[in-house]
Amino acid sequence: MLSPKNQKFRKGVQVTFLEKMLKENQNTLEQLENNFDETTKRQQERLTVLEKISKAKSNITELTKAIEYSKQMEFFRQPNIPNTIPDEHIWNDAWYDEKRNAWVTLNDYFVQLPNSRTRDIQVEYEKDNITNVGIIIEEERIEFRMGLPSILREDDKGIPTWFALPTLYDVMLTKEIVKGTLKPETQEQICGI
């Protein structure tokens, strides 16, 4: 359990940040749809635009859900997160770093992954940070699942599974998260195949 200092949970703090991300994705989708007709004779470009449209729609769906989850789920601010990070960018021990357009986590699962500290983005990040060094992950690799910033990785059985960036505590678990943990999405379900 958390120390008394960290037992101050907050609900809905991330809504402003999530609404901003939702609006950006809606604007991107609108732009892509407006430009789609211009790709009529360029088949490869047309396929690329269709993929981007699909991704934007998926993001919009998940961000809309994330806003609702954020209103209900309780979060805390891990004390090792830099003071310069605003509360609305924080999910327990994970946060969005606006300066780097990337996500950072202090979650032990990610810290202990082999090669987590040898990636180019991580090496660069650690050069800039002497204290509170977490694991940095590119923004484009993160999607929201069950209201949490998550990354798709293979589990220990080689099955594609969504891993939440923040450490989750019992008080934060919802029926959907537990159900998703027991029966993770497969790659086919994720891609709509």
Secondary structure as the mmCIF struct_conf table of DSSP 4:
data_model
#
loop_
_struct_conf.conf_type_id
_struct_conf.id
_struct_conf.beg_label_comp_id
_struct_conf.beg_label_asym_id
_struct_conf.beg_label_seq_id
_struct_conf.end_label_comp_id
_struct_conf.end_label_asym_id
_struct_conf.end_label_seq_id
HELX_RH_3T_P HELX_RH_3T_P1 PRO A 4 ASN A 6
STRN STRN1 ARG A 10 LYS A 11
BEND BEND1 GLY A 12 GLY A 12
TURN_TY1_P TURN_TY1_P1 VAL A 13 GLN A 14
HELX_RH_AL_P HELX_RH_AL_P1 VAL A 15 ASN A 35
HELX_RH_3T_P HELX_RH_3T_P2 PHE A 36 THR A 39
TURN_TY1_P TURN_TY1_P2 THR A 40 LYS A 41
HELX_RH_AL_P HELX_RH_AL_P2 GLN A 43 GLN A 72
BEND BEND2 MET A 73 MET A 73
STRN STRN2 GLU A 74 PHE A 75
STRN STRN3 ARG A 77 ARG A 77
TURN_TY1_P TURN_TY1_P3 PRO A 79 ASN A 80
BEND BEND3 ILE A 81 ILE A 81
TURN_TY1_P TURN_TY1_P4 ASN A 83 THR A 84
BEND BEND4 ILE A 85 ILE A 85
HELX_RH_3T_P HELX_RH_3T_P3 ASP A 87 HIS A 89
STRN STRN4 ILE A 90 TRP A 91
STRN STRN5 ASN A 92 ASN A 92
TURN_TY1_P TURN_TY1_P5 ASP A 93 ASP A 93
STRN STRN6 ALA A 94 ASP A 97
TURN_TY1_P TURN_TY1_P6 GLU A 98 ASN A 101
STRN STRN7 ALA A 102 THR A 105
HELX_RH_AL_P HELX_RH_AL_P3 ASP A 108 VAL A 111
TURN_TY1_P TURN_TY1_P7 GLN A 112 GLN A 112
BEND BEND5 LEU A 113 LEU A 113
TURN_TY1_P TURN_TY1_P8 PRO A 114 THR A 118
BEND BEND6 ARG A 119 ARG A 119
HELX_RH_AL_P HELX_RH_AL_P4 ASP A 120 ASP A 128
BEND BEND7 ILE A 130 ASN A 132
STRN STRN8 ILE A 135 GLU A 138
HELX_RH_3T_P HELX_RH_3T_P4 GLU A 139 ARG A 141
STRN STRN9 ILE A 142 ARG A 145
TURN_TY1_P TURN_TY1_P9 MET A 146 GLY A 147
STRN STRN10 LEU A 148 GLU A 154
TURN_TY1_P TURN_TY1_P10 ASP A 156 LYS A 157
BEND BEND8 GLY A 158 GLY A 158
STRN STRN11 PRO A 160 ALA A 164
BEND BEND9 LEU A 165 PRO A 166
HELX_RH_3T_P HELX_RH_3T_P5 ASP A 170 MET A 172
HELX_RH_AL_P HELX_RH_AL_P5 LYS A 175 LEU A 182
BEND BEND10 LYS A 183 LYS A 183
HELX_LH_PP_P HELX_LH_PP_P1 PRO A 184 THR A 186
HELX_RH_AL_P HELX_RH_AL_P6 GLN A 187 CYS A 191
TURN_TY1_P TURN_TY1_P11 GLY A 192 GLY A 192
#
